[in-house]
Amino acid sequence: MTNENNHEKKCGKKGTAMFAYGIIQLGSSVVSAVALAAIALSFCSLKKEAKVFNECVEEMQESGKSSSSAVRFCNGGN
């Protein structure tokens, strides 16, 4: 009878450890999903910024500036 009690106690500890491991795995998956969503949103804003930059360069080239001076102007140069 003492063997059965010891066996049940050992299984209970393992069960608690496995439950904690599962919770940790779930938490890390949620953190990864949030990080990937943040990266995706940053790519969207980067795409918009690139579009505005390209429009600026095209506008400066149409006004008669060379490509290099148009890029410099759109980067914030004079």
C-alpha positions, -999 to +999 in steps of 0.1 A: +000+000+000+029+024+007+042+017-029+009+029-043+009+061-023+045+069-034+036+062-070+006+086-068+027+114-052+054+111-079+028+113-107+012+143-091+045+162-091+051+153-127+016+164-137+021+198-121+055+202-138+040+193-172+011+217-166+035+245-158+055+236-190+024+237-211+015+272-197+050+284-204+048+271-240+015+287-245+027+320-231+058+320-254+036+312-284+014+343-276+045+365-272+058+352-306+025+359-323+024+395-309+059+401-320+052+389-355+021+411-357+042+441-346+068+433-373+041+431-400+027+464-389+061+480-391+065+467-427+032+485-436+045+518-424+078+513-441+060+506-474+041+539-470+073+558-462+090+543-493+061+553-515+062+589-502+100+590-508+096+577-544+069+603-551+092+630-538+121+619-559+099+618-590+085+652-583+120+667-579+132+650-611+102+665-630+112+700-617+146+696-635+169+683-607+192+653-614+185+620-597+213+624-571+202+659-561+166+648-559+174+619-536+196+642-515+167+667-512+142+640-503+166+627-476+165+660-459+195+677-476+194+711-491 
